[in-house]
C-alpha cells in the first residue's frame, strides 16, 4: 500500500483494511465513516453450484443494502473466478497453457514465489496468502 501511494503514477490514496468478513453489511455497520469512502469487497467464488450461487447472491444483496445506508460509501465487488490461484500467479508469470484443475496451479505458485506449499489448503491460510501479497512489487501488479 505504501508503495502504491508513494509512486508518482498514483492518482488516488489507497488504504487497505483487510478483514476476513463475509458480510458486507456487518462490515459497514462497524465502520465510522466521515467522508466519501469507496470499499471493494473481494469474494473468492470457487465452485459453481447452487449453494455457492446463493452465497454469492446474498453477498451482492448485502452490498446493495450497505451502500444504501446513509454512510456515504460506494461499494464495489471484486471476485475471483473458479481459479483464484491463477490471479496470484498472473502477477508473476504468463500463463498460456490449459490447466484442468486448480490444484495444478500450486506447482507454479511454488515455482514463481519460491515456496514449498504441500497443498492448496496450506497456501490459502490467511498468513501464507498475506505473505505472498507482501512479496508482490508494484511492477508485478502493473
C-alpha positions in Angstrom: 0.0 0.0 0.0 2.8 2.4 0.9 4.5 1.6 -2.4 1.3 2.4 -4.3 0.7 5.7 -2.5 4.4 6.8 -2.9 4.5 6.0 -6.6 4.3 9.1 -8.8 1.9 7.4 -11.2 -0.7 7.0 -8.4 -3.8 9.0 -8.9 -5.6 8.1 -5.6 -4.6 7.5 -2.0 -5.1 3.8 -1.2 -5.8 2.3 2.2 -6.3 -1.4 2.8 -8.5 -2.5 5.6 -8.1 -6.3 5.3 -10.5 -8.3 7.3 -12.0 -11.7 6.7 -15.6 -10.6 6.7 -18.2 -12.3 4.5 -21.0 -10.0 5.4 -20.6 -6.5 3.8 -23.5 -5.1 5.8 -21.9 -6.2 9.1 -18.6 -4.7 8.0 -20.1 -1.3 7.2 -22.1 -1.2 10.4 -18.9 -1.4 12.4 -17.2 1.5 10.5 -17.2 5.1 11.3 -17.2 7.0 8.0 -16.7 10.7 8.0 -16.2 11.3 4.3 -16.9 9.6 1.0 -15.4 6.1 1.1 -15.0 3.5 -1.6 -15.0 -0.1 -0.4 -14.1 -3.1 -2.5 -15.3 -6.4 -1.2 -13.2 -9.2 -2.6 -15.0 -12.5 -2.8 -13.5 -15.9 -3.5 -16.0 -17.6 -5.8 -14.6 -21.1 -6.4 -17.4 -23.5 -7.0 -20.3 -23.0 -9.4 -23.1 -24.9 -7.7 -26.5 -23.8 -6.3 -25.2 -23.3 -2.7 -22.3 -21.1 -3.7 -24.5 -19.1 -6.1 -26.9 -18.4 -3.2 -24.0 -17.3 -1.0 -22.7 -15.0 -3.8 -26.2 -13.5 -4.4 -26.5 -12.9 -0.7 -23.2 -11.0 -0.6 -24.4 -8.9 -3.5 -27.7 -8.1 -1.8 -26.0 -7.1 1.4 -23.6 -4.9 -0.5 -26.5 -3.1 -2.0 -28.1 -2.7 1.4 -24.8 -1.4 2.9 -24.4 1.1 0.1 -28.0 2.4 0.6 -27.4 3.2 4.2 -26.7 6.8 4.9 -22.9 6.3 5.3 -21.6 8.0 2.1 -20.0 4.8 0.7 -19.5 3.3 -2.7 -19.4 -0.5 -2.6 -17.5 -2.4 -5.3 -17.2 -6.1 -5.9 -14.0 -7.8 -6.8 -14.3 -11.6 -7.2 -12.2 -14.4 -8.4 -13.3 -16.8 -11.0 -13.2 -20.5 -10.3 -9.4 -20.4 -10.3 -8.3 -17.7 -7.9 -4.9 -19.3 -7.9 -4.5 -18.1 -11.4 -5.0 -14.5 -10.3 -2.0 -14.6 -7.9 0.1 -16.5 -10.4 -0.5 -13.9 -13.2 1.3 -11.3 -11.1 4.5 -13.3 -11.7 4.1 -15.3 -14.8 2.4 -15.5 -18.2 0.1 -18.5 -18.2 -0.7 -19.6 -21.7 -1.5 -23.3 -21.0 -4.7 -25.0 -20.2 -4.8 -26.3 -16.6 -7.7 -28.7 -16.0 -7.8 -28.4 -12.2 -6.9 -25.5 -9.8 -4.8 -27.9 -7.7 -2.2 -27.9 -10.6 -1.6 -24.2 -10.1 0.2 -24.9 -6.8 3.3 -26.2 -8.6 3.6 -22.9 -10.5 2.8 -20.8 -7.4 5.6 -22.6 -5.6 7.9 -22.1 -8.5 7.3 -18.4 -9.1 7.1 -17.4 -5.4 9.9 -19.8 -4.3 7.6 -21.6 -1.9 7.0 -25.2 -0.9 3.3 -25.4 -0.1 2.2 -29.0 0.0 -1.4 -28.4 -0.8 -3.9 -25.6 -1.6 -5.2 -25.5 2.0 -1.7 -24.6 3.2 -1.3 -21.9 0.6 -4.7 -20.4 1.3 -4.2 -19.9 5.1 -4.5 -16.2 5.9 -0.9 -16.0 7.0 0.6 -17.6 3.9 -1.6 -15.7 1.4 -0.9 -12.3 3.1 2.8 -13.2 3.0 2.6 -13.8 -0.8 0.8 -10.5 -1.2 3.6 -8.7 0.6 6.1 -10.2 -1.8 4.5 -8.6 -4.8 6.0 -5.4 -6.1 4.3 -2.6 -7.9 5.8 -3.8 -11.1 4.3 -7.2 -10.6 0.9 -5.6 -10.3 1.4 -3.3 -13.3 
